[in-house]
Amino acid sequence: MSDPDKIWPTGLTEREAEEVHSYLIDGTRVFGVIALIAHLLVAVSTPWLG
């Protein structure tokens, strides 16, 4: 049976897709902050870069 609320090709409902998307965005933001901190620490700790 086909559920009319499900969206092709994922099989998720609109609400489920929005929830997955919000987790993806939050994870990307966390990764970006960690990468920014790591790059700043490397720039500060290596005098030949600056």
mmCIF entry with sequence, helices, sheets and N, C-alpha, C, O atoms, coordinates in Angstrom:
data_MODEL
# 
_entry.id   MODEL 
# 
_entity.id                         1 
_entity.type                       polymer 
_entity.pdbx_number_of_molecules   1 
# 
_entity_poly.entity_id                      1 
_entity_poly.type                           'polypeptide(L)' 
_entity_poly.nstd_linkage                   no 
_entity_poly.nstd_monomer                   no 
_entity_poly.pdbx_seq_one_letter_code       MSDPDKIWPTGLTEREAEEVHSYLIDGTRVFGVIALIAHLLVAVSTPWLG 
_entity_poly.pdbx_seq_one_letter_code_can   MSDPDKIWPTGLTEREAEEVHSYLIDGTRVFGVIALIAHLLVAVSTPWLG 
_entity_poly.pdbx_strand_id                 A 
# 
loop_
_entity_poly_seq.entity_id 
_entity_poly_seq.num 
_entity_poly_seq.mon_id 
_entity_poly_seq.hetero 
1 1  MET n 
1 2  SER n 
1 3  ASP n 
1 4  PRO n 
1 5  ASP n 
1 6  LYS n 
1 7  ILE n 
1 8  TRP n 
1 9  PRO n 
1 10 THR n 
1 11 GLY n 
1 12 LEU n 
1 13 THR n 
1 14 GLU n 
1 15 ARG n 
1 16 GLU n 
1 17 ALA n 
1 18 GLU n 
1 19 GLU n 
1 20 VAL n 
1 21 HIS n 
1 22 SER n 
1 23 TYR n 
1 24 LEU n 
1 25 ILE n 
1 26 ASP n 
1 27 GLY n 
1 28 THR n 
1 29 ARG n 
1 30 VAL n 
1 31 PHE n 
1 32 GLY n 
1 33 VAL n 
1 34 ILE n 
1 35 ALA n 
1 36 LEU n 
1 37 ILE n 
1 38 ALA n 
1 39 HIS n 
1 40 LEU n 
1 41 LEU n 
1 42 VAL n 
1 43 ALA n 
1 44 VAL n 
1 45 SER n 
1 46 THR n 
1 47 PRO n 
1 48 TRP n 
1 49 LEU n 
1 50 GLY n 
# 
_struct_asym.id          A 
_struct_asym.entity_id   1 
# 
loop_
_struct_conf.conf_type_id 
_struct_conf.id 
_struct_conf.pdbx_PDB_helix_id 
_struct_conf.beg_label_comp_id 
_struct_conf.beg_label_asym_id 
_struct_conf.beg_label_seq_id 
_struct_conf.pdbx_beg_PDB_ins_code 
_struct_conf.end_label_comp_id 
_struct_conf.end_label_asym_id 
_struct_conf.end_label_seq_id 
_struct_conf.pdbx_end_PDB_ins_code 
_struct_conf.beg_auth_comp_id 
_struct_conf.beg_auth_asym_id 
_struct_conf.beg_auth_seq_id 
_struct_conf.end_auth_comp_id 
_struct_conf.end_auth_asym_id 
_struct_conf.end_auth_seq_id 
_struct_conf.pdbx_PDB_helix_class 
_struct_conf.details 
_struct_conf.pdbx_PDB_helix_length 
HELX_P HELX_P1 AA1 GLU A 14 ? SER A 45 ? GLU A 14 SER A 45 1 ? 32 
HELX_P HELX_P2 AA2 PRO A 47 ? LEU A 49 ? PRO A 47 LEU A 49 5 ? 3  
# 
_struct_conf_type.id          HELX_P 
_struct_conf_type.criteria    ? 
_struct_conf_type.reference   ? 
# 
loop_
_atom_site.group_PDB 
_atom_site.id 
_atom_site.type_symbol 
_atom_site.label_atom_id 
_atom_site.label_alt_id 
_atom_site.label_comp_id 
_atom_site.label_asym_id 
_atom_site.label_entity_id 
_atom_site.label_seq_id 
_atom_site.pdbx_PDB_ins_code 
_atom_site.Cartn_x 
_atom_site.Cartn_y 
_atom_site.Cartn_z 
_atom_site.occupancy 
_atom_site.B_iso_or_equiv 
_atom_site.pdbx_formal_charge 
_atom_site.auth_seq_id 
_atom_site.auth_comp_id 
_atom_site.auth_asym_id 
_atom_site.auth_atom_id 
_atom_site.pdbx_PDB_model_num 
ATOM 1   N N  . MET A 1 1  ? 0.824  -1.180 0.000  1.00 0.00 ? 1  MET A N  1 
ATOM 2   C CA . MET A 1 1  ? 0.000  0.000  0.000  1.00 0.00 ? 1  MET A CA 1 
ATOM 3   C C  . MET A 1 1  ? 0.873  1.249  0.000  1.00 0.00 ? 1  MET A C  1 
ATOM 4   O O  . MET A 1 1  ? 1.883  1.319  0.701  1.00 0.00 ? 1  MET A O  1 
ATOM 5   N N  . SER A 1 2  ? 0.482  2.195  -0.766 1.00 0.00 ? 2  SER A N  1 
ATOM 6   C CA . SER A 1 2  ? 1.215  3.442  -0.862 1.00 0.00 ? 2  SER A CA 1 
ATOM 7   C C  . SER A 1 2  ? 0.628  4.465  0.108  1.00 0.00 ? 2  SER A C  1 
ATOM 8   O O  . SER A 1 2  ? -0.577 4.718  0.105  1.00 0.00 ? 2  SER A O  1 
ATOM 9   N N  . ASP A 1 3  ? 1.474  5.038  0.920  1.00 0.00 ? 3  ASP A N  1 
ATOM 10  C CA . ASP A 1 3  ? 1.035  6.061  1.870  1.00 0.00 ? 3  ASP A CA 1 
ATOM 11  C C  . ASP A 1 3  ? 1.154  7.421  1.184  1.00 0.00 ? 3  ASP A C  1 
ATOM 12  O O  . ASP A 1 3  ? 2.247  7.782  0.748  1.00 0.00 ? 3  ASP A O  1 
ATOM 13  N N  . PRO A 1 4  ? 0.082  8.176  1.075  1.00 0.00 ? 4  PRO A N  1 
ATOM 14  C CA . PRO A 1 4  ? 0.140  9.460  0.370  1.00 0.00 ? 4  PRO A CA 1 
ATOM 15  C C  . PRO A 1 4  ? 0.976  10.516 1.088  1.00 0.00 ? 4  PRO A C  1 
ATOM 16  O O  . PRO A 1 4  ? 1.352  11.522 0.486  1.00 0.00 ? 4  PRO A O  1 
ATOM 17  N N  . ASP A 1 5  ? 1.270  10.294 2.376  1.00 0.00 ? 5  ASP A N  1 
ATOM 18  C CA . ASP A 1 5  ? 2.083  11.264 3.117  1.00 0.00 ? 5  ASP A CA 1 
ATOM 19  C C  . ASP A 1 5  ? 3.576  11.072 2.883  1.00 0.00 ? 5  ASP A C  1 
ATOM 20  O O  . ASP A 1 5  ? 4.369  11.974 3.153  1.00 0.00 ? 5  ASP A O  1 
ATOM 21  N N  . LYS A 1 6  ? 3.958  9.910  2.385  1.00 0.00 ? 6  LYS A N  1 
ATOM 22  C CA . LYS A 1 6  ? 5.371  9.627  2.136  1.00 0.00 ? 6  LYS A CA 1 
ATOM 23  C C  . LYS A 1 6  ? 5.821  10.301 0.842  1.00 0.00 ? 6  LYS A C  1 
ATOM 24  O O  . LYS A 1 6  ? 5.069  10.402 -0.127 1.00 0.00 ? 6  LYS A O  1 
ATOM 25  N N  . ILE A 1 7  ? 7.079  10.760 0.862  1.00 0.00 ? 7  ILE A N  1 
ATOM 26  C CA . ILE A 1 7  ? 7.625  11.474 -0.295 1.00 0.00 ? 7  ILE A CA 1 
ATOM 27  C C  . ILE A 1 7  ? 8.662  10.587 -0.976 1.00 0.00 ? 7  ILE A C  1 
ATOM 28  O O  . ILE A 1 7  ? 9.550  10.040 -0.322 1.00 0.00 ? 7  ILE A O  1 
ATOM 29  N N  . TRP A 1 8  ? 8.542  10.452 -2.284 1.00 0.00 ? 8  TRP A N  1 
ATOM 30  C CA . TRP A 1 8  ? 9.502  9.684  -3.052 1.00 0.00 ? 8  TRP A CA 1 
ATOM 31  C C  . TRP A 1 8  ? 10.780 10.493 -3.196 1.00 0.00 ? 8  TRP A C  1 
ATOM 32  O O  . TRP A 1 8  ? 10.640 11.709 -3.325 1.00 0.00 ? 8  TRP A O  1 
ATOM 33  N N  . PRO A 1 9  ? 11.987 9.993  -3.191 1.00 0.00 ? 9  PRO A N  1 
ATOM 34  C CA . PRO A 1 9  ? 12.427 8.609  -3.142 1.00 0.00 ? 9  PRO A CA 1 
ATOM 35  C C  . PRO A 1 9  ? 12.791 8.143  -1.734 1.00 0.00 ? 9  PRO A C  1 
ATOM 36  O O  . PRO A 1 9  ? 13.160 6.982  -1.557 1.00 0.00 ? 9  PRO A O  1 
ATOM 37  N N  . THR A 1 10 ? 12.696 9.018  -0.724 1.00 0.00 ? 10 THR A N  1 
ATOM 38  C CA . THR A 1 10 ? 13.175 8.644  0.607  1.00 0.00 ? 10 THR A CA 1 
ATOM 39  C C  . THR A 1 10 ? 12.188 7.802  1.388  1.00 0.00 ? 10 THR A C  1 
ATOM 40  O O  . THR A 1 10 ? 12.593 6.995  2.225  1.00 0.00 ? 10 THR A O  1 
ATOM 41  N N  . GLY A 1 11 ? 10.907 7.971  1.134  1.00 0.00 ? 11 GLY A N  1 
ATOM 42  C CA . GLY A 1 11 ? 9.893  7.270  1.911  1.00 0.00 ? 11 GLY A CA 1 
ATOM 43  C C  . GLY A 1 11 ? 9.625  7.928  3.247  1.00 0.00 ? 11 GLY A C  1 
ATOM 44  O O  . GLY A 1 11 ? 8.961  7.346  4.105  1.00 0.00 ? 11 GLY A O  1 
ATOM 45  N N  . LEU A 1 12 ? 10.135 9.138  3.435  1.00 0.00 ? 12 LEU A N  1 
ATOM 46  C CA . LEU A 1 12 ? 9.900  9.875  4.668  1.00 0.00 ? 12 LEU A CA 1 
ATOM 47  C C  . LEU A 1 12 ? 8.714  10.810 4.496  1.00 0.00 ? 12 LEU A C  1 
ATOM 48  O O  . LEU A 1 12 ? 8.388  11.232 3.387  1.00 0.00 ? 12 LEU A O  1 
ATOM 49  N N  . THR A 1 13 ? 8.081  11.121 5.607  1.00 0.00 ? 13 THR A N  1 
ATOM 50  C CA . THR A 1 13 ? 7.056  12.152 5.560  1.00 0.00 ? 13 THR A CA 1 
ATOM 51  C C  . THR A 1 13 ? 7.745  13.505 5.593  1.00 0.00 ? 13 THR A C  1 
ATOM 52  O O  . THR A 1 13 ? 8.946  13.589 5.850  1.00 0.00 ? 13 THR A O  1 
ATOM 53  N N  . GLU A 1 14 ? 6.999  14.550 5.338  1.00 0.00 ? 14 GLU A N  1 
ATOM 54  C CA . GLU A 1 14 ? 7.565  15.910 5.367  1.00 0.00 ? 14 GLU A CA 1 
ATOM 55  C C  . GLU A 1 14 ? 8.160  16.208 6.746  1.00 0.00 ? 14 GLU A C  1 
ATOM 56  O O  . GLU A 1 14 ? 9.248  16.776 6.843  1.00 0.00 ? 14 GLU A O  1 
ATOM 57  N N  . ARG A 1 15 ? 7.463  15.833 7.789  1.00 0.00 ? 15 ARG A N  1 
ATOM 58  C CA . ARG A 1 15 ? 7.929  16.070 9.169  1.00 0.00 ? 15 ARG A CA 1 
ATOM 59  C C  . ARG A 1 15 ? 9.219  15.307 9.457  1.00 0.00 ? 15 ARG A C  1 
ATOM 60  O O  . ARG A 1 15 ? 10.143 15.856 10.056 1.00 0.00 ? 15 ARG A O  1 
ATOM 61  N N  . GLU A 1 16 ? 9.286  14.050 9.035  1.00 0.00 ? 16 GLU A N  1 
ATOM 62  C CA . GLU A 1 16 ? 10.501 13.248 9.248  1.00 0.00 ? 16 GLU A CA 1 
ATOM 63  C C  . GLU A 1 16 ? 11.679 13.823 8.472  1.00 0.00 ? 16 GLU A C  1 
ATOM 64  O O  . GLU A 1 16 ? 12.802 13.852 8.976  1.00 0.00 ? 16 GLU A O  1 
ATOM 65  N N  . ALA A 1 17 ? 11.427 14.278 7.252  1.00 0.00 ? 17 ALA A N  1 
ATOM 66  C CA . ALA A 1 17 ? 12.497 14.856 6.445  1.00 0.00 ? 17 ALA A CA 1 
ATOM 67  C C  . ALA A 1 17 ? 13.027 16.136 7.082  1.00 0.00 ? 17 ALA A C  1 
ATOM 68  O O  . ALA A 1 17 ? 14.234 16.380 7.076  1.00 0.00 ? 17 ALA A O  1 
ATOM 69  N N  . GLU A 1 18 ? 12.137 16.946 7.627  1.00 0.00 ? 18 GLU A N  1 
ATOM 70  C CA . GLU A 1 18 ? 12.568 18.180 8.293  1.00 0.00 ? 18 GLU A CA 1 
ATOM 71  C C  . GLU A 1 18 ? 13.384 17.870 9.543  1.00 0.00 ? 18 GLU A C  1 
ATOM 72  O O  . GLU A 1 18 ? 14.337 18.584 9.854  1.00 0.00 ? 18 GLU A O  1 
ATOM 73  N N  . GLU A 1 19 ? 13.019 16.814 10.259 1.00 0.00 ? 19 GLU A N  1 
ATOM 74  C CA . GLU A 1 19 ? 13.772 16.427 11.451 1.00 0.00 ? 19 GLU A CA 1 
ATOM 75  C C  . GLU A 1 19 ? 15.178 15.956 11.091 1.00 0.00 ? 19 GLU A C  1 
ATOM 76  O O  . GLU A 1 19 ? 16.152 16.351 11.731 1.00 0.00 ? 19 GLU A O  1 
ATOM 77  N N  . VAL A 1 20 ? 15.282 15.116 10.073 1.00 0.00 ? 20 VAL A N  1 
ATOM 78  C CA . VAL A 1 20 ? 16.596 14.645 9.624  1.00 0.00 ? 20 VAL A CA 1 
ATOM 79  C C  . VAL A 1 20 ? 17.442 15.827 9.147  1.00 0.00 ? 20 VAL A C  1 
ATOM 80  O O  . VAL A 1 20 ? 18.638 15.898 9.432  1.00 0.00 ? 20 VAL A O  1 
ATOM 81  N N  . HIS A 1 21 ? 16.820 16.744 8.429  1.00 0.00 ? 21 HIS A N  1 
ATOM 82  C CA . HIS A 1 21 ? 17.532 17.917 7.928  1.00 0.00 ? 21 HIS A CA 1 
ATOM 83  C C  . HIS A 1 21 ? 18.056 18.775 9.076  1.00 0.00 ? 21 HIS A C  1 
ATOM 84  O O  . HIS A 1 21 ? 19.177 19.279 9.005  1.00 0.00 ? 21 HIS A O  1 
ATOM 85  N N  . SER A 1 22 ? 17.265 18.946 10.127 1.00 0.00 ? 22 SER A N  1 
ATOM 86  C CA . SER A 1 22 ? 17.712 19.761 11.261 1.00 0.00 ? 22 SER A CA 1 
ATOM 87  C C  . SER A 1 22 ? 18.912 19.112 11.950 1.00 0.00 ? 22 SER A C  1 
ATOM 88  O O  . SER A 1 22 ? 19.829 19.812 12.381 1.00 0.00 ? 22 SER A O  1 
ATOM 89  N N  . TYR A 1 23 ? 18.914 17.769 12.059 1.00 0.00 ? 23 TYR A N  1 
ATOM 90  C CA . TYR A 1 23 ? 20.069 17.086 12.645 1.00 0.00 ? 23 TYR A CA 1 
ATOM 91  C C  . TYR A 1 23 ? 21.307 17.247 11.761 1.00 0.00 ? 23 TYR A C  1 
ATOM 92  O O  . TYR A 1 23 ? 22.416 17.419 12.267 1.00 0.00 ? 23 TYR A O  1 
ATOM 93  N N  . LEU A 1 24 ? 21.121 17.192 10.473 1.00 0.00 ? 24 LEU A N  1 
ATOM 94  C CA . LEU A 1 24 ? 22.235 17.372 9.546  1.00 0.00 ? 24 LEU A CA 1 
ATOM 95  C C  . LEU A 1 24 ? 22.836 18.775 9.661  1.00 0.00 ? 24 LEU A C  1 
ATOM 96  O O  . LEU A 1 24 ? 24.057 18.933 9.685  1.00 0.00 ? 24 LEU A O  1 
ATOM 97  N N  . ILE A 1 25 ? 21.978 19.781 9.731  1.00 0.00 ? 25 ILE A N  1 
ATOM 98  C CA . ILE A 1 25 ? 22.453 21.156 9.862  1.00 0.00 ? 25 ILE A CA 1 
ATOM 99  C C  . ILE A 1 25 ? 23.181 21.351 11.192 1.00 0.00 ? 25 ILE A C  1 
ATOM 100 O O  . ILE A 1 25 ? 24.241 21.975 11.227 1.00 0.00 ? 25 ILE A O  1 
ATOM 101 N N  . ASP A 1 26 ? 22.621 20.821 12.290 1.00 0.00 ? 26 ASP A N  1 
ATOM 102 C CA . ASP A 1 26 ? 23.271 20.946 13.599 1.00 0.00 ? 26 ASP A CA 1 
ATOM 103 C C  . ASP A 1 26 ? 24.637 20.254 13.595 1.00 0.00 ? 26 ASP A C  1 
ATOM 104 O O  . ASP A 1 26 ? 25.603 20.795 14.131 1.00 0.00 ? 26 ASP A O  1 
ATOM 105 N N  . GLY A 1 27 ? 24.723 19.082 13.006 1.00 0.00 ? 27 GLY A N  1 
ATOM 106 C CA . GLY A 1 27 ? 25.997 18.368 12.936 1.00 0.00 ? 27 GLY A CA 1 
ATOM 107 C C  . GLY A 1 27 ? 27.030 19.120 12.113 1.00 0.00 ? 27 GLY A C  1 
ATOM 108 O O  . GLY A 1 27 ? 28.213 19.132 12.455 1.00 0.00 ? 27 GLY A O  1 
ATOM 109 N N  . THR A 1 28 ? 26.588 19.744 11.034 1.00 0.00 ? 28 THR A N  1 
ATOM 110 C CA . THR A 1 28 ? 27.494 20.526 10.200 1.00 0.00 ? 28 THR A CA 1 
ATOM 111 C C  . THR A 1 28 ? 28.021 21.736 10.965 1.00 0.00 ? 28 THR A C  1 
ATOM 112 O O  . THR A 1 28 ? 29.197 22.084 10.855 1.00 0.00 ? 28 THR A O  1 
ATOM 113 N N  . ARG A 1 29 ? 27.152 22.369 11.733 1.00 0.00 ? 29 ARG A N  1 
ATOM 114 C CA . ARG A 1 29 ? 27.579 23.521 12.534 1.00 0.00 ? 29 ARG A CA 1 
ATOM 115 C C  . ARG A 1 29 ? 28.598 23.113 13.593 1.00 0.00 ? 29 ARG A C  1 
ATOM 116 O O  . ARG A 1 29 ? 29.598 23.804 13.788 1.00 0.00 ? 29 ARG A O  1 
ATOM 117 N N  . VAL A 1 30 ? 28.355 22.002 14.273 1.00 0.00 ? 30 VAL A N  1 
ATOM 118 C CA . VAL A 1 30 ? 29.297 21.520 15.283 1.00 0.00 ? 30 VAL A CA 1 
ATOM 119 C C  . VAL A 1 30 ? 30.644 21.198 14.634 1.00 0.00 ? 30 VAL A C  1 
ATOM 120 O O  . VAL A 1 30 ? 31.695 21.568 15.158 1.00 0.00 ? 30 VAL A O  1 
ATOM 121 N N  . PHE A 1 31 ? 30.609 20.514 13.504 1.00 0.00 ? 31 PHE A N  1 
ATOM 122 C CA . PHE A 1 31 ? 31.849 20.191 12.794 1.00 0.00 ? 31 PHE A CA 1 
ATOM 123 C C  . PHE A 1 31 ? 32.591 21.465 12.399 1.00 0.00 ? 31 PHE A C  1 
ATOM 124 O O  . PHE A 1 31 ? 33.812 21.542 12.535 1.00 0.00 ? 31 PHE A O  1 
ATOM 125 N N  . GLY A 1 32 ? 31.857 22.460 11.912 1.00 0.00 ? 32 GLY A N  1 
ATOM 126 C CA . GLY A 1 32 ? 32.480 23.721 11.506 1.00 0.00 ? 32 GLY A CA 1 
ATOM 127 C C  . GLY A 1 32 ? 33.151 24.436 12.662 1.00 0.00 ? 32 GLY A C  1 
ATOM 128 O O  . GLY A 1 32 ? 34.246 24.976 12.506 1.00 0.00 ? 32 GLY A O  1 
ATOM 129 N N  . VAL A 1 33 ? 32.507 24.445 13.818 1.00 0.00 ? 33 VAL A N  1 
ATOM 130 C CA . VAL A 1 33 ? 33.089 25.100 14.995 1.00 0.00 ? 33 VAL A CA 1 
ATOM 131 C C  . VAL A 1 33 ? 34.349 24.364 15.435 1.00 0.00 ? 33 VAL A C  1 
ATOM 132 O O  . VAL A 1 33 ? 35.355 24.996 15.758 1.00 0.00 ? 33 VAL A O  1 
ATOM 133 N N  . ILE A 1 34 ? 34.302 23.041 15.451 1.00 0.00 ? 34 ILE A N  1 
ATOM 134 C CA . ILE A 1 34 ? 35.484 22.263 15.835 1.00 0.00 ? 34 ILE A CA 1 
ATOM 135 C C  . ILE A 1 34 ? 36.626 22.511 14.845 1.00 0.00 ? 34 ILE A C  1 
ATOM 136 O O  . ILE A 1 34 ? 37.774 22.676 15.256 1.00 0.00 ? 34 ILE A O  1 
ATOM 137 N N  . ALA A 1 35 ? 36.320 22.537 13.561 1.00 0.00 ? 35 ALA A N  1 
ATOM 138 C CA . ALA A 1 35 ? 37.351 22.781 12.549 1.00 0.00 ? 35 ALA A CA 1 
ATOM 139 C C  . ALA A 1 35 ? 37.930 24.186 12.689 1.00 0.00 ? 35 ALA A C  1 
ATOM 140 O O  . ALA A 1 35 ? 39.137 24.376 12.541 1.00 0.00 ? 35 ALA A O  1 
ATOM 141 N N  . LEU A 1 36 ? 37.078 25.168 12.973 1.00 0.00 ? 36 LEU A N  1 
ATOM 142 C CA . LEU A 1 36 ? 37.561 26.537 13.161 1.00 0.00 ? 36 LEU A CA 1 
ATOM 143 C C  . LEU A 1 36 ? 38.499 26.633 14.360 1.00 0.00 ? 36 LEU A C  1 
ATOM 144 O O  . LEU A 1 36 ? 39.550 27.268 14.280 1.00 0.00 ? 36 LEU A O  1 
ATOM 145 N N  . ILE A 1 37 ? 38.122 26.008 15.462 1.00 0.00 ? 37 ILE A N  1 
ATOM 146 C CA . ILE A 1 37 ? 38.984 26.016 16.652 1.00 0.00 ? 37 ILE A CA 1 
ATOM 147 C C  . ILE A 1 37 ? 40.306 25.319 16.362 1.00 0.00 ? 37 ILE A C  1 
ATOM 148 O O  . ILE A 1 37 ? 41.362 25.800 16.773 1.00 0.00 ? 37 ILE A O  1 
ATOM 149 N N  . ALA A 1 38 ? 40.261 24.198 15.665 1.00 0.00 ? 38 ALA A N  1 
ATOM 150 C CA . ALA A 1 38 ? 41.495 23.473 15.331 1.00 0.00 ? 38 ALA A CA 1 
ATOM 151 C C  . ALA A 1 38 ? 42.401 24.321 14.448 1.00 0.00 ? 38 ALA A C  1 
ATOM 152 O O  . ALA A 1 38 ? 43.613 24.358 14.655 1.00 0.00 ? 38 ALA A O  1 
ATOM 153 N N  . HIS A 1 39 ? 41.816 25.006 13.458 1.00 0.00 ? 39 HIS A N  1 
ATOM 154 C CA . HIS A 1 39 ? 42.630 25.853 12.589 1.00 0.00 ? 39 HIS A CA 1 
ATOM 155 C C  . HIS A 1 39 ? 43.230 27.028 13.357 1.00 0.00 ? 39 HIS A C  1 
ATOM 156 O O  . HIS A 1 39 ? 44.381 27.394 13.120 1.00 0.00 ? 39 HIS A O  1 
ATOM 157 N N  . LEU A 1 40 ? 42.481 27.611 14.258 1.00 0.00 ? 40 LEU A N  1 
ATOM 158 C CA . LEU A 1 40 ? 43.017 28.714 15.064 1.00 0.00 ? 40 LEU A CA 1 
ATOM 159 C C  . LEU A 1 40 ? 44.148 28.235 15.972 1.00 0.00 ? 40 LEU A C  1 
ATOM 160 O O  . LEU A 1 40 ? 45.152 28.931 16.125 1.00 0.00 ? 40 LEU A O  1 
ATOM 161 N N  . LEU A 1 41 ? 43.997 27.055 16.573 1.00 0.00 ? 41 LEU A N  1 
ATOM 162 C CA . LEU A 1 41 ? 45.059 26.523 17.421 1.00 0.00 ? 41 LEU A CA 1 
ATOM 163 C C  . LEU A 1 41 ? 46.330 26.252 16.629 1.00 0.00 ? 41 LEU A C  1 
ATOM 164 O O  . LEU A 1 41 ? 47.431 26.510 17.115 1.00 0.00 ? 41 LEU A O  1 
ATOM 165 N N  . VAL A 1 42 ? 46.189 25.741 15.428 1.00 0.00 ? 42 VAL A N  1 
ATOM 166 C CA . VAL A 1 42 ? 47.367 25.500 14.587 1.00 0.00 ? 42 VAL A CA 1 
ATOM 167 C C  . VAL A 1 42 ? 48.012 26.813 14.189 1.00 0.00 ? 42 VAL A C  1 
ATOM 168 O O  . VAL A 1 42 ? 49.239 26.916 14.200 1.00 0.00 ? 42 VAL A O  1 
ATOM 169 N N  . ALA A 1 43 ? 47.222 27.823 13.837 1.00 0.00 ? 43 ALA A N  1 
ATOM 170 C CA . ALA A 1 43 ? 47.767 29.127 13.446 1.00 0.00 ? 43 ALA A CA 1 
ATOM 171 C C  . ALA A 1 43 ? 48.504 29.776 14.611 1.00 0.00 ? 43 ALA A C  1 
ATOM 172 O O  . ALA A 1 43 ? 49.537 30.412 14.402 1.00 0.00 ? 43 ALA A O  1 
ATOM 173 N N  . VAL A 1 44 ? 48.002 29.632 15.825 1.00 0.00 ? 44 VAL A N  1 
ATOM 174 C CA . VAL A 1 44 ? 48.634 30.232 16.991 1.00 0.00 ? 44 VAL A CA 1 
ATOM 175 C C  . VAL A 1 44 ? 49.899 29.464 17.380 1.00 0.00 ? 44 VAL A C  1 
ATOM 176 O O  . VAL A 1 44 ? 50.880 30.075 17.803 1.00 0.00 ? 44 VAL A O  1 
ATOM 177 N N  . SER A 1 45 ? 49.893 28.165 17.247 1.00 0.00 ? 45 SER A N  1 
ATOM 178 C CA . SER A 1 45 ? 51.007 27.344 17.738 1.00 0.00 ? 45 SER A CA 1 
ATOM 179 C C  . SER A 1 45 ? 52.160 27.241 16.753 1.00 0.00 ? 45 SER A C  1 
ATOM 180 O O  . SER A 1 45 ? 53.227 26.756 17.131 1.00 0.00 ? 45 SER A O  1 
ATOM 181 N N  . THR A 1 46 ? 51.997 27.672 15.514 1.00 0.00 ? 46 THR A N  1 
ATOM 182 C CA . THR A 1 46 ? 53.087 27.592 14.539 1.00 0.00 ? 46 THR A CA 1 
ATOM 183 C C  . THR A 1 46 ? 53.445 28.988 14.048 1.00 0.00 ? 46 THR A C  1 
ATOM 184 O O  . THR A 1 46 ? 52.723 29.560 13.232 1.00 0.00 ? 46 THR A O  1 
ATOM 185 N N  . PRO A 1 47 ? 54.543 29.538 14.532 1.00 0.00 ? 47 PRO A N  1 
ATOM 186 C CA . PRO A 1 47 ? 54.905 30.909 14.190 1.00 0.00 ? 47 PRO A CA 1 
ATOM 187 C C  . PRO A 1 47 ? 55.239 31.096 12.714 1.00 0.00 ? 47 PRO A C  1 
ATOM 188 O O  . PRO A 1 47 ? 55.147 32.218 12.216 1.00 0.00 ? 47 PRO A O  1 
ATOM 189 N N  . TRP A 1 48 ? 55.615 30.061 12.010 1.00 0.00 ? 48 TRP A N  1 
ATOM 190 C CA . TRP A 1 48 ? 55.972 30.213 10.610 1.00 0.00 ? 48 TRP A CA 1 
ATOM 191 C C  . TRP A 1 48 ? 54.762 30.427 9.715  1.00 0.00 ? 48 TRP A C  1 
ATOM 192 O O  . TRP A 1 48 ? 54.920 30.791 8.550  1.00 0.00 ? 48 TRP A O  1 
ATOM 193 N N  . LEU A 1 49 ? 53.548 30.208 10.234 1.00 0.00 ? 49 LEU A N  1 
ATOM 194 C CA . LEU A 1 49 ? 52.351 30.462 9.431  1.00 0.00 ? 49 LEU A CA 1 
ATOM 195 C C  . LEU A 1 49 ? 51.950 31.938 9.433  1.00 0.00 ? 49 LEU A C  1 
ATOM 196 O O  . LEU A 1 49 ? 51.319 32.414 8.489  1.00 0.00 ? 49 LEU A O  1 
ATOM 197 N N  . GLY A 1 50 ? 52.310 32.645 10.472 1.00 0.00 ? 50 GLY A N  1 
ATOM 198 C CA . GLY A 1 50 ? 51.836 34.017 10.563 1.00 0.00 ? 50 GLY A CA 1 
ATOM 199 C C  . GLY A 1 50 ? 52.940 34.978 10.422 1.00 0.00 ? 50 GLY A C  1 
ATOM 200 O O  . GLY A 1 50 ? 52.717 36.187 10.474 1.00 0.00 ? 50 GLY A O  1 
# 
